[in-house]
Amino acid sequence: MLGVRVSQEFHAMSRHFSGRRLRETRKSRGLPVEHVALAVERTAYTINEYEADRAVPPAQVLGRLADVLGCTIDHFFAGVIDDES
């Protein structure tokens, strides 16, 4: 049952992922989409989908994005509610 609970909690968090924060962080580091895509083993198209909030990265990709961009996973979620108002 724990796996189901963790999965449900991650699903709830995923609804609050901020592609805008991902894009802003990537740009502030001066990294092109293609560089980030290669580093996290995804396509540039997929990274653009994340940044446009049309897709949510899986947990393992979130970890890789955080490593590449030098931030924490929480960074992609923090302030999302404030950003929407």
Stockholm file with secondary structure:
# STOCKHOLM 1.0

chainA/1-85         MLGVRVSQEFHAMSRHFSGRRLRETRKSRGLPVEHVALAVERTAYTINEYEADRAVPPAQVLGRLADVLGCTIDHFFAGVIDDES
#=GR chainA/1-85 SS CHHHHHHHHHHHHHTTCCHHHHHHHHHHTTCCHHHHHHHTTCCHHHHHHHHTTSSCCCHHHHHHHHHHHTSCGGGGTTTHHHHHC
#=GC SS_cons        CHHHHHHHHHHHHHTTCCHHHHHHHHHHTTCCHHHHHHHTTCCHHHHHHHHTTSSCCCHHHHHHHHHHHTSCGGGGTTTHHHHHC
//
